[in-house]
Amino acid sequence: MAKTSSFNLLEKAFSLSLSNIWRNKFLSIATVFVIGTIIFIFNIILAVNFIAKDALTDLSEKIDVIVYIKEGANYENVEELKQDIANLEGVIETRYTSKEDALSQIK
């Protein structure tokens, strides 16, 4: 018998809720609109957050540093400097371009 009364109570609550929604159409529509707007704004914030994190990750991986060496420097000093730079944290690649190679790339 308890199940029957619980079912009747649930049926009564459902019918009352539908009748109240029907009576207050404007309030129901406004509530649905506000909830939809909040969900939409929340999704936009999540999308912007994801795009910003992805862009920052890409930018941090693409930083280039160019070091110019005086013309009179010997090869051993250049290799030592190149090795010191390669040993720094976060350095992925080091490349030495001679004066002649740089000129040929520009041409």
trRosetta pair geometry for C-beta under 8 A, 3 or more apart (Angstrom, degrees):
i j d omega theta_ij theta_ji phi_ij phi_ji
1 4 5.6 -52 -156 33 42 114
1 5 6.6 35 151 -14 70 104
2 5 5.9 -56 -149 40 34 106
2 6 6.2 36 152 -20 67 107
3 6 5.6 -54 -146 38 32 112
3 7 6.2 34 154 -20 65 106
4 7 5.7 -53 -147 36 30 112
4 8 6.3 30 153 -18 64 106
5 8 5.5 -50 -143 38 34 113
5 9 6.2 39 154 -22 64 105
6 9 5.6 -53 -147 36 31 113
6 10 6.3 31 153 -18 64 106
7 10 5.7 -55 -148 38 31 111
7 11 6.2 32 153 -19 65 107
8 11 5.6 -53 -145 38 31 113
8 12 6.2 34 154 -21 65 106
9 12 5.7 -52 -146 35 30 113
9 13 6.4 30 154 -18 64 105
10 13 5.8 -52 -146 36 31 110
10 14 6.3 31 154 -18 64 107
11 14 5.8 -55 -148 37 30 111
11 15 6.4 26 156 -15 65 108
12 15 6.0 -57 -146 39 28 107
12 16 6.3 28 156 -17 64 109
13 16 5.8 -56 -146 39 29 111
13 17 6.3 29 156 -21 64 107
14 17 5.8 -55 -147 34 29 110
14 18 6.5 26 156 -15 63 106
15 18 5.8 -54 -148 38 32 110
15 19 6.3 29 155 -17 65 107
16 19 5.8 -57 -145 39 31 108
16 20 6.3 29 156 -18 66 107
17 20 5.8 -55 -146 37 30 109
17 21 6.4 32 154 -19 64 105
18 21 5.7 -52 -147 36 32 111
18 22 6.3 31 154 -19 65 107
19 22 5.6 -54 -147 37 33 113
19 23 6.3 34 154 -20 66 106
20 23 5.7 -52 -143 37 33 111
20 24 6.2 -6 168 16 68 108
21 24 6.7 -75 -138 58 23 81
21 25 7.7 66 159 -92 58 49
21 28 4.8 81 -153 -97 79 148
22 25 6.9 -1 -167 -67 32 86
24 27 4.0 -24 161 40 112 119
24 28 5.7 124 103 -26 82 91
25 28 5.8 -61 -148 37 28 111
25 29 6.2 24 158 -16 66 108
26 29 5.9 -56 -146 38 29 108
26 30 6.2 29 155 -18 64 109
27 30 5.7 -54 -144 39 29 112
27 31 6.3 32 156 -22 64 106
28 31 5.8 -54 -148 34 29 112
28 32 6.5 26 155 -15 63 106
29 32 5.9 -55 -148 38 31 109
29 33 6.2 33 153 -21 65 108
30 33 5.6 -55 -146 37 31 114
30 34 6.3 30 156 -19 66 105
31 34 5.8 -53 -145 36 30 109
31 35 6.3 26 157 -14 64 107
32 35 5.9 -56 -145 40 30 109
32 36 6.1 31 155 -19 64 110
33 36 5.8 -58 -146 39 28 112
33 37 6.3 29 155 -20 64 108
34 37 5.7 -54 -146 36 30 112
34 38 6.4 31 155 -19 64 105
35 38 5.8 -53 -148 35 31 112
35 39 6.5 29 154 -16 64 106
36 39 5.8 -56 -148 38 31 109
36 40 6.2 33 153 -21 65 108
37 40 5.6 -54 -145 36 31 114
37 41 6.3 30 157 -17 66 105
38 41 5.9 -54 -145 38 29 108
38 42 6.3 33 154 -21 63 108
39 42 5.6 -54 -147 36 31 115
39 43 6.5 31 154 -19 64 105
40 43 5.9 -56 -151 36 30 110
40 44 6.6 31 151 -19 64 104
41 44 5.6 -51 -149 34 35 113
41 45 6.5 36 153 -19 66 103
42 45 5.8 -53 -151 34 31 111
42 46 6.5 31 152 -17 64 106
43 46 5.6 -53 -147 38 34 112
43 47 6.3 35 154 -20 66 105
44 47 5.7 -55 -147 36 31 111
44 48 6.3 30 155 -17 66 106
45 48 5.9 -54 -146 38 30 109
45 49 6.3 33 154 -21 63 108
46 49 5.6 -55 -147 36 30 114
46 50 6.4 30 155 -18 64 106
47 50 5.8 -55 -149 36 31 111
47 51 6.3 27 155 -16 66 108
48 51 5.8 -56 -144 40 31 109
48 52 6.1 31 157 -20 66 109
49 52 5.9 -56 -144 36 27 110
49 53 6.4 25 158 -17 63 107
50 53 6.0 -56 -148 36 28 108
50 54 6.3 26 156 -16 63 110
51 54 5.8 -58 -148 39 30 111
51 55 6.2 29 155 -19 66 108
52 55 5.8 -55 -144 38 30 110
52 56 6.3 28 158 -17 64 107
53 56 5.9 -56 -146 38 29 109
53 57 6.4 31 155 -20 63 106
54 57 5.8 -54 -150 34 30 112
54 58 6.5 29 153 -16 64 106
55 58 5.7 -55 -149 38 33 110
55 59 6.2 31 155 -18 66 108
56 59 5.7 -54 -143 38 32 111
56 60 6.2 32 159 -21 65 106
57 60 6.0 -55 -147 34 28 109
57 61 6.8 20 156 -13 61 109
58 61 6.1 -67 -155 38 30 107
58 62 6.4 7 158 -6 67 120
59 62 6.0 -75 -144 44 31 101
59 63 7.4 55 160 -55 65 85
60 63 6.8 -24 -158 -19 34 111
61 92 7.9 38 -158 -25 77 149
65 85 8.0 -153 89 -158 128 127
67 81 7.3 -152 126 152 153 127
67 85 7.1 -129 -12 -80 150 152
69 73 4.9 -71 164 27 113 151
69 78 6.0 34 -146 -106 173 97
69 81 7.2 156 -96 63 124 162
70 73 5.2 117 68 -31 81 98
71 99 7.3 37 -121 -68 87 148
73 77 5.0 -114 -171 81 99 128
73 78 5.7 113 128 -56 121 92
74 77 5.3 93 61 11 74 102
74 78 7.2 -139 102 -5 38 92
75 78 5.5 -57 -149 37 35 113
75 79 6.2 33 156 -18 69 106
76 79 5.8 -55 -147 38 30 109
76 80 6.3 32 153 -20 64 107
77 80 5.6 -53 -145 36 32 113
77 81 6.3 33 155 -18 65 105
78 81 5.8 -54 -148 37 30 111
78 82 6.3 33 151 -21 64 107
78 96 6.4 87 159 -133 116 139
79 82 5.4 -52 -145 37 32 115
79 83 6.3 34 154 -20 64 105
79 96 7.9 -45 -89 -54 58 157
80 83 5.7 -54 -149 36 30 111
80 84 6.4 33 152 -20 64 105
81 84 5.6 -52 -147 35 32 113
81 85 6.4 30 155 -16 65 105
82 85 5.9 -55 -149 37 29 109
82 86 6.3 31 152 -21 64 108
82 94 5.2 144 -167 144 85 139
82 96 5.7 -48 -92 -59 141 114
83 86 5.5 -53 -145 36 32 113
83 87 6.5 31 155 -21 64 106
84 87 5.9 -58 -151 34 30 110
84 88 7.4 46 148 -38 59 91
85 88 5.9 -36 -164 2 40 116
85 91 6.2 155 152 -124 71 163
85 94 5.4 123 96 -106 112 135
86 91 5.7 -150 -137 112 34 138
86 94 4.5 -90 -74 -5 93 136
87 91 7.6 27 49 46 16 134
88 91 4.7 80 70 -16 90 123
91 94 6.5 19 168 -53 126 94
97 101 4.9 -128 -167 90 80 123
97 102 5.1 98 139 -62 117 90
97 105 7.6 -31 -163 -4 136 142
98 101 4.7 94 53 8 79 103
98 102 7.0 -144 92 -6 40 87
99 102 5.9 -56 -150 36 28 111
99 103 6.5 28 153 -18 63 108
100 103 5.7 -55 -149 37 31 112
100 104 6.4 28 154 -17 65 106
101 104 5.8 -57 -147 38 31 108
101 105 6.4 33 153 -21 65 105
102 105 5.7 -53 -148 34 32 111
102 106 6.6 32 154 -20 64 104
103 106 5.8 -54 -151 33 32 111
103 107 6.5 27 153 -15 65 105
104 107 5.7 -53 -146 39 35 109
